[in-house]
Amino acid sequence: MEEEKLGFFARLKRGLSKSRSGFASDLDAVFLGHEKINDDLYEELEEVLVMGDVGVNTAEDIIEKLKKSVKENRARIPGELKQLLYEDIKERLLRSDDLYGFEDKKTVIMMVGVNGVGKTTTVGKIAGIYKNKGKKTLVAACDTFRAAANAQLTEWAKRADVPIISSREGTDAASVVFDAVNAAKARGTDILILDTAGRLHNKKNLMDELAKMNRVIDREFPDAVRETWVVLDATTGQNALNQAREFNEVANLTGIVLTKMDGTAKGGIAIAVCSELNIPVKFIGVGEGMEDLDRFNAEEFMNALFETEEKTDIQ
C-alpha cells in the first residue's frame, strides 16, 4: 500500500537501487573516509564522479565550483562539502523553469534516437501519459525504414488507447508527417508525437530527412509548439551523452528522455547531459510497464538516487 501511495517516486527509488548501491554509496564512502576537506578528498570525489558517468568535463567543472563554494561558505568538514555537492548537482538538473509549458498548447513532439534505446516504446508510453491527462493525443509512425517499427508502434498505440497515423514500409517519412499533421488539426489533437527513424551513422541523410519533416510541420501547422526529444539508454553511459551531442547537432534538441534507469545505469548520466549540453531531462523510465515512465523531477531524482530522508536537505 505504501508503494502504491507513493506512486512513481516509489518505483523511481526502487529502479535506482543499483545506481544507489554504486554511484551514491561510492560518494558516501569518499566523504566518510576523510576528516577534513583537502586535495585528496577532491581527487577521490572527482574519480567517483567520472566513474559514475558524470563524465570528465562535468566532473572537473563540479570540483572547480566546489572549491570556490567551500571558500565562499567557509566549509570545513566533508559533510558541508557533501551538502554543497548536492546543491550543485540539483542546480545542474534544473536547467529550465518551464519544462512542461507546452502541455497546455497544441504541440508536435518529434522523438529521435538510435535503434535499441527504447524510442518507439517510449513514444507509446508518453502518449499514454498524455491520454490519461485528458489530452487528445495522436502518434505517427514516421520510422518507415525499420520493418518492425510500424507494428511495434501500432501495438503501443493500442496499449495507450490513442490513434495512430502510419503508412507502408519505405514510404517517405515526410509524407507520413503531412498526413499526421493534417489529421491532428482536423481532430483537434493536443499532442502529436512523431516516431522517427533511428539512424545516426549517416548524419547527412538524417539531417536532410529531419529538415524535410520540419518543413512540412512549419508549412502545415505553423502555430504548433515544437519539441524535439532524444531518447537515450541510460545504461550506455558516456555513449548516451555522445549520441545526445550528435543528435543535437542535427536536430536542435529541446529535451531528453532517459530510459532503462532501473538497469545498470549510473545516475551520473542525467547530470552529464543536463550540464554539458544544457538540455533538460523531460522524462525518465525505470521499468518496462506503461506506468514506469514519468515526467522528470529533479528533487525526486536526487532523493531517490541519494536516498535523502529529508527533502529539505537538498532544497
C-alpha positions in Angstrom: 0.0 0.0 0.0 2.9 2.4 0.8 4.4 2.0 -2.7 1.0 2.4 -4.3 0.6 5.6 -2.3 4.0 7.0 -3.3 3.4 6.1 -7.0 6.2 6.9 -9.4 8.6 8.1 -6.7 8.5 4.6 -5.1 9.2 3.0 -8.4 11.9 5.5 -9.1 13.5 4.7 -5.8 13.3 1.0 -6.5 14.6 1.5 -10.0 17.6 3.5 -8.9 18.6 1.0 -6.2 21.5 -0.3 -8.4 22.7 3.3 -9.0 22.3 4.0 -5.3 24.4 0.9 -4.3 27.1 2.0 -6.7 27.5 5.7 -7.5 25.8 7.1 -4.4 27.4 4.7 -2.0 30.8 5.4 -3.5 30.2 9.1 -2.9 29.3 8.5 0.7 32.4 6.4 1.1 34.6 9.3 0.0 33.0 11.7 2.4 33.1 9.2 5.3 36.7 8.4 4.6 38.0 11.9 5.3 38.0 14.0 8.4 38.7 17.3 6.6 38.4 18.9 3.2 41.7 18.5 1.3 43.2 17.8 -2.1 42.9 14.0 -1.6 39.2 14.3 -0.9 38.7 16.4 -4.1 40.7 13.9 -6.1 38.8 10.9 -4.9 35.5 12.8 -5.4 36.3 13.6 -9.0 37.2 10.0 -9.6 33.9 8.7 -8.3 32.0 11.3 -10.4 33.8 10.2 -13.5 33.2 6.5 -12.8 29.5 7.3 -12.1 29.0 8.5 -15.7 29.1 12.2 -14.8 31.9 12.5 -17.3 35.4 14.1 -17.2 34.3 17.6 -18.3 31.4 17.9 -15.9 33.3 16.3 -13.0 36.2 18.8 -13.4 33.7 21.6 -13.6 31.9 20.4 -10.4 35.2 20.1 -8.5 36.3 23.6 -9.5 33.0 25.1 -8.5 33.0 23.2 -5.2 36.4 24.6 -4.3 35.0 28.1 -4.8 31.9 27.3 -2.8 33.9 25.9 0.0 35.8 29.2 0.3 32.7 31.3 0.0 30.8 29.3 2.6 33.8 28.7 4.8 33.1 25.0 4.8 35.4 22.9 7.0 34.2 19.4 7.2 33.3 16.8 4.5 29.6 16.8 5.5 29.4 20.5 4.5 31.1 19.7 1.2 28.6 16.9 0.6 25.8 19.4 1.0 27.4 21.8 -1.4 27.8 18.9 -3.9 24.1 18.1 -3.7 23.2 21.7 -4.3 25.5 21.9 -7.3 24.0 18.7 -8.8 20.5 19.9 -8.3 21.2 23.2 -9.9 22.6 21.4 -13.0 19.5 19.2 -13.2 17.2 22.3 -13.0 18.3 23.9 -16.3 14.8 25.3 -17.1 11.9 26.7 -15.1 9.3 25.9 -17.7 9.9 22.3 -18.8 6.2 21.4 -19.4 4.6 24.7 -20.5 3.9 23.1 -23.9 1.4 20.7 -22.4 -1.3 23.4 -22.4 -0.8 24.2 -26.1 -1.1 22.5 -29.4 2.2 20.7 -29.6 4.2 18.5 -32.0 6.9 16.3 -30.3 9.5 14.8 -32.6 11.3 11.8 -31.0 14.8 10.9 -32.2 17.3 8.4 -31.1 19.3 5.4 -32.3 17.7 2.0 -32.6 17.7 -0.1 -29.5 17.3 2.7 -26.9 13.5 2.1 -26.5 12.4 5.1 -28.6 9.2 3.5 -30.1 8.1 2.1 -26.7 8.8 5.5 -25.2 6.5 7.2 -27.7 3.7 4.8 -26.7 4.3 5.4 -23.0 4.3 9.2 -23.3 1.2 9.0 -25.5 -0.4 7.1 -22.7 0.6 9.6 -20.1 -1.0 12.5 -22.0 -4.1 10.4 -22.9 -4.5 9.8 -19.1 -4.1 13.5 -18.5 -7.1 14.2 -20.7 -5.1 15.4 -23.7 -6.2 14.4 -27.2 -3.1 12.6 -28.3 -2.0 11.2 -31.7 1.1 9.2 -32.7 2.6 8.9 -36.1 4.9 6.0 -37.3 7.5 8.1 -39.3 10.2 5.4 -39.0 9.4 3.8 -42.4 12.8 2.2 -42.8 12.6 -0.4 -39.9 10.3 -3.2 -40.8 9.0 -3.8 -37.3 8.7 -0.1 -36.3 5.1 0.3 -37.7 3.8 -2.9 -36.0 5.6 -2.0 -32.7 4.2 1.5 -32.5 0.7 0.2 -33.5 0.8 -2.2 -30.6 1.9 0.5 -28.1 -0.8 2.9 -29.5 -3.4 0.2 -28.7 -2.0 -0.1 -25.1 -2.1 3.7 -24.7 -5.6 3.8 -26.4 -4.6 6.5 -28.8 -5.0 6.7 -32.6 -2.0 6.2 -34.9 -1.1 7.5 -38.4 1.1 5.1 -40.4 2.0 4.0 -43.9 3.7 1.1 -45.6 7.4 0.4 -45.2 9.6 2.5 -47.4 7.2 5.4 -47.6 8.7 8.9 -47.5 8.7 9.9 -43.8 7.7 13.5 -44.6 4.5 12.3 -46.3 3.6 10.5 -43.1 4.2 13.7 -41.2 2.0 15.5 -43.7 -0.9 13.1 -43.0 -0.3 13.2 -39.3 -0.2 17.0 -39.0 -3.4 17.4 -41.0 -5.1 14.6 -39.1 -4.1 16.4 -35.8 -5.6 19.7 -37.0 -8.8 18.0 -38.2 -9.3 16.1 -35.0 -8.3 18.9 -32.6 -5.4 17.0 -31.3 -3.5 18.5 -28.3 -0.3 16.4 -28.5 1.1 14.9 -31.7 4.1 12.6 -31.2 6.3 11.6 -34.2 8.4 8.4 -34.0 11.3 8.9 -36.4 13.9 6.6 -37.9 16.7 5.7 -35.5 19.7 6.5 -37.7 22.9 8.3 -36.8 25.6 6.6 -38.9 24.9 8.9 -41.8 24.3 12.3 -40.4 23.8 13.9 -43.8 20.9 11.7 -44.6 19.4 12.1 -41.1 19.8 15.9 -41.3 18.1 16.0 -44.7 15.2 13.8 -43.5 14.6 15.7 -40.3 14.8 19.0 -42.2 12.2 17.8 -44.7 9.9 16.7 -41.9 10.3 20.0 -40.1 9.5 22.0 -43.2 6.2 20.1 -43.5 5.3 21.0 -40.0 6.3 24.6 -40.5 4.1 24.8 -43.5 1.1 22.8 -42.4 1.0 23.5 -38.6 2.9 26.8 -38.1 1.1 27.6 -34.8 2.1 24.4 -33.1 4.7 24.4 -30.3 7.7 22.4 -31.4 9.6 19.9 -29.1 12.4 17.6 -30.2 13.5 15.0 -27.7 16.2 12.4 -27.9 15.7 9.1 -26.2 18.8 7.7 -24.5 19.6 4.3 -23.0 21.0 5.4 -19.6 22.9 2.1 -19.2 25.2 3.1 -22.1 26.7 5.9 -20.0 29.0 8.3 -21.9 28.0 6.7 -25.2 24.5 8.1 -24.5 26.0 11.5 -23.9 27.8 11.3 -27.3 24.6 10.3 -29.0 22.8 13.3 -27.5 25.6 15.6 -28.6 25.4 14.3 -32.2 21.7 14.4 -32.4 21.7 18.0 -31.0 24.0 18.9 -34.0 21.3 17.9 -36.5 18.0 18.3 -34.6 18.2 21.2 -32.2 17.1 19.2 -29.2 14.7 20.7 -26.5 14.6 17.7 -24.2 16.0 14.3 -23.2 14.2 11.1 -22.2 16.4 8.7 -20.2 15.3 5.0 -20.4 16.4 1.9 -18.5 17.4 3.7 -15.4 16.5 0.6 -13.5 19.3 -1.4 -15.1 23.0 -1.0 -14.7 22.7 2.8 -15.3 24.8 5.1 -13.1 22.8 8.1 -12.0 25.5 10.5 -13.2 24.4 10.4 -16.8 21.4 12.6 -16.0 23.8 15.1 -14.5 26.1 14.9 -17.5 23.5 15.5 -20.2 22.0 18.4 -18.4 25.3 20.0 -17.6 27.3 19.6 -20.8 24.5 20.1 -23.3 22.3 22.4 -21.3 19.3 20.3 -22.4 16.8 19.4 -19.7 15.7 15.8 -19.0 11.9 15.7 -19.6 11.0 12.1 -18.8 12.7 9.2 -17.1 12.0 5.5 -17.3 12.6 2.9 -14.6 10.9 -0.2 -16.0 9.1 -1.9 -18.8 5.5 -1.0 -17.9 3.4 1.9 -19.1 3.5 3.3 -15.6 7.3 3.1 -15.3 7.9 6.3 -17.3 7.0 9.7 -15.9 8.0 13.4 -16.0 11.4 14.1 -14.6 11.5 15.7 -11.2 15.0 16.8 -10.1 14.2 16.8 -6.4 12.6 13.3 -6.6 15.5 12.1 -8.6 18.0 13.4 -6.1 16.1 11.9 -3.2 15.8 8.5 -4.9 19.4 8.4 -6.0 21.0 9.5 -2.8 18.2 8.2 -0.6 17.9 11.5 1.2 15.5 11.1 4.1 14.6 14.8 4.4 13.8 16.6 1.2 14.8 19.9 2.8 18.4 18.7 2.9 18.8 19.3 -0.8 16.4 22.2 -1.4 
